[in-house]
Amino acid sequence: MNPTVNDLINRSNSLGADPKNTNYAGGNTSAKGTEQDPVTGEEVELLWVKGSGGDLGTLKESGLTTLRLDRMRALQHVYPGVEREDEMVAAFDYCLHGKGGAAPSIDTAMHGLVDAAHVDHLHPDSGIAIATAADGPELTTKIFGEKVVWVPWRRPGFQLGLDIAAIKEANPQAIGCILGGHGITAWGETSEESQQNSLWIIDTAAAYIAEHSSPEPFGPALEGFSALHESERRAKAAALIPTIRSIASADKPQIGHFSDDDAVLEFLAHAEHPRLAEMGTSCPDHFLRTKVKPLVLDLPADASVEDSIARLRELHQTYREGYQAYYDRHASGSSPALRGADPAIVLIPGVGMFSFGKDKQTARVAGEFYLNAINVMRGAEGLSSYAPIEESEKFRIEYWALEEAKLQRMPAPKPLATRIALVTGAASGIGKAIAERLTEEGAVVAIADLNLAKAQEAAAEIGGPDKAVGIAVDVSDEDAVVKAIDETLLAFGGLDIVVNNAGLSLSKSLLETTAKDWDLQHNVMAKGSFLVSKAAAGVLIDQGLGGDVIYISSKNSVFAGPNNIAYSATKADQAHQVRLLAAELGEHQIRVNGINPDGVVQGSGIFASGWGANRAATYGIEEKDLGAFYAQRTILKREVLPRNVANAVFALLGPELSHTTGLHVPVDAGVAAAFLR
């Protein structure tokens, strides 16, 4: 790696790793240097700059755009003016060196045109607080003297690059600038100097705000709006989530994220939060993810769940009407179509913030960005008054043709994108295979298991909290089931899919089976499935988005074999629950289906816990040969593996069987005695 590039990557990662410096995927960095042209053999000046998308904290060389500096700067001579500056982004492609790397970002001009070897453009809360203060220009001079220059708001693009280049040339003493309404840009002749200058601006602004801010930047405390006790607010959050998700998903389904960060609760507990929230965010990186403003519940923290739900419904309608009016005020004939009028951020006093997006990461990051916006408002209000960019400018960026083109380049969503699943008994065997398949197809999954440590381990293997979480549940305990459902709601903002997979078995003859054996198996599978389905159905109905409930039953639900009276009877119970619930829940667009596997030996907790040994003894074979034995008794002579069951679950959830409910799918390689009649 070129030493200049190596220094750039290290600087970017260092700056991006600390959230006080910039938000996730926000900002960009660059370096200028030379390399030998492989065609001419001559040294050529190059610009390496973070490309479109990506994150500074995790930036790698593949995330950089590499351009010929002479050609990039020559674009000044063909620049058609601010009314046509969007054309310049396509022109960057003609400046690429070699394959060029990542796609050039809109900020490329800022980095290429500024006469400095290293440039950082960042979105620190402290810097944006100054950038959005009503008297930002005066504060910039007061705080930084001549070292930092104010740049009035201008939409990111080629003209902004020209503006900053001219300001640097006219102010040789300056180390950077405050971009009105937006962020900061700093520079240096070495990578270390650029980073030091960036940090000096950020830290100096933060120190000034801390020393000079008014004691109540959000106004006096509002009676009745202070934070509820943690257990109380999380319980209320879980109770409200189905309604809130239905609000955020009226146009298209969304994944959610819940935060009860102290800064959010403090903001909502003070008198100025309705005014500030209505003004919306300012930094383009913020409102592109949070929309121009949030939906804020205007009831005190102790308002009942019922009253809160009713008011949220009213506010949602008002929000949608307001967003449509915002679009109509500013859209032109060439504007992209309205992308949806539902809020991305919902704020509940005393409880916290709910953020939504196309996947868990997007939802989480939207919440982080609104937290950034709260910090910005606190800083601006503490020194002056918060003055974000004009609404018309927000619209120009939100419905920018270049932003639309970026959205169009996104890969098509996976079949189960935006769907939230709870799988019981999912730390191993069939349940784990199902969880893995669902996440592969785009869903997020709560892995519920009696063994919390193993559930968390499985979730980490699948991809961590943006894809899967591990939760503890004893499905035979109604309170534990409700808690598991609530944890799923708090983790992902809703629920769409429930897979009743938890199970166990004891292989005993009728005379050896005790009442305790019978009760244990029926409590886990028959009663457990009932309890999980009941708790989940309430959420699915309240959401109004439909849903799926799948039972992992067994071929033993219809096949009579020796020495498993309790197991087979409870599986027959589960099988009929499928039919009963399909008939009852269909009016809510909730489909209920079942899977009937043959014995799945590989990775099975049931078989490993003694069932396998007992079944092998019943059939007079070695336990290690049980899988092969089961295979040989089938029509297809194939062993049934966990992945085969997972594939059947996906088939029932995928788009091809959208009109199927009350079905049992055999996954047994063909057991004639278990054919459904």
C-alpha positions, 0 to 999 in steps of 0.5 A: 500500500502506498504510504500516503494511502496507509496514512489516510486509512489510519487517520480515517479509522482513528477519526471515525472510531470516535462518535464525537468526531463524526456520525456513522458513515458520515464525512470523508477524508482525502490525501494527495500524493504521487504514483508512477503511471503504469502506462507512461512510467512518469510520476502522476499526482493523485487524489485518494478520497473516501468514496460514496457510502462506507464508514470512516471508522472501518474504511479500507483501501477498497472504499477509496476513490482514486482520481488523477488530480490534474484532470479533476482540477481541470474540471473547473474550466468546464464547470457549467455553473451551480444550476447544472453542478450535478453534472460534475459528479458524472464527470468525475468518472473521466478523472479516475486512475486505473479502476478508480476504486469506490464510486466518487462522492458528491464531496470529491470536489471539496477535497480535490480543489482545496490546495492542501495535501490532506483534507477532512470533512466531518460532522461532529456534534460540537461543530454542527452546533456552531454551524446551526446557531443563529449567530454562527458566523459571530460565534465562529470568530469568537471561538476560533479567531482567524484559525477557522472561517465561516462558510455560508450554507451551500448544498454539497457539490462542485460549487461548495468545493470552489467556495472552500478552495477560495476561502483557504486561499484568501485566509492562509492562516486558517486551518479549516472552516465551519460549514453553515448548517452542515459540519466542519472541514479542516486541512493540513500538509501532513496527515497528522497535521490534518487530524490534529486540526480537525480535533482542535476544531471539534474539541475547542467547540465542545469546550466552549459550549460546555463553558458558556452554555445556558444551564437549561438549553431545552428550557425548564422541565415539564411536569409529568414528562420526566423519564419513567423508571427503567422497568416501567418505560421498557414495559410501556415501550413494548406495549406501544411498539406494535402500534408504533411499527404499524405507523412507521410501516403504513407505506412499507414495512420497516424494522425498528430500534428502541433507545432510552438514552439519557439524552433523549429522555432529557430532551423530551422532559423539557419545555422546548422539545416540541418547538425544536423537534418541529424545526427538524434536523439540519445536517444532510447526513441527519435528515436523510436518515431521520426525515425532516422531523420526527413524530412526537407524542404530546402526552405526559409520561404517565399517560395510559397505553390506551390513550397513547395509542389513540393519540399516536393514531391521530398524530400519524394522520397529521404527520402524513398530511404534513409530509405530503404538504411539504412534498407538494410545496417544493416538488417540481415536475422533475422531482422523484416521486414521494418515497413515503409519508411515515415517520422514521423517528417516533419520540415518546416522553418518559419512554424514549425513541423509536427509529425505523429503517429498511433493516436493523442497521439502518434503523439503529443508525437513524436513531444514532443520527437523531441523538446527534441532532439532539446534541446539536440542538442542545449546543446551539440553544445553549449558546444562541438559538437553533437555526437549521437550514431552510425547509426548501434546502432540505427538500432539495437534498432529500429529493435530489436526483443524485440521492435518488440515483444512489437509492436506485443503485442499491441491491434488490431486497432479499425475500424476507427483508423487513421481517422479524422472526422469533424462533424457539429452541433455536440455539441448536439443531433445527431451530438454529438452522431455521434462524440461519436460513431466515437471516440469509434471506433478509429477516432478523431473528430473536433466538429464544432458548432455555439456555441463554448463553447458547442462544447468545452464542448462536446469535453472535455466530449468525451475525450479531445484534443487527441480525440476531439476538439471543434471549432466554425463554421457558416456553412452558412459563406464560410470564417468560413467554410474554417477556421473550416477546417483549424482548423481541419487540424491543430488539427489532421494533416488531414481530412478523414470524413465529416458529414454534420449534422448542421441544424435547422427548423421552422414549418410553413405552406406555407402561414406563411413561409417568405422569411427570413425563407426560406433563413435561412433554406436553408443557413444552410442546403443546402448552408452550406452542399455545402460549407462544402463539397466543402472545405473538398473535396479540402483537401481530393483530395490533400491528395490522401487518399480517404475519406467519406462525409455523409449527415444527411438528413431526411425522409422529403427529400422524405416524404411530410408532412404539415407545413414544406415547407422550411425544407423539400425542403432544405432536398431534396436539401441535398439528391440530393447533395449526388447523385451529389457528389458521381458521381463527387468525386468517381474518387478520392475514396471519397464516399458520402452517406446520412442518412434519419432519422425520427424525433429525439426528444431526445437531439435535439437542433432543437426540443428544440428550438420550432420545437418540440412544433410546430410539436406537435401542428400540430399533436394535441398532447402534446410536451412531447409525440412527441417521442412516437407519432413518434414511433407509426406511424412507422412500427416497433413502435420504437422511433428513438434516436441519437445513432441510427443515429450514428450507421448508420453513423458508418456502412457507414464508417466501412469496410463492406460497402467500395464499397458503395456510393450514398446511402441513409440509412433510420433510421426511424423505418419504414415509408412506405411513405418515402420508397426509390423508 
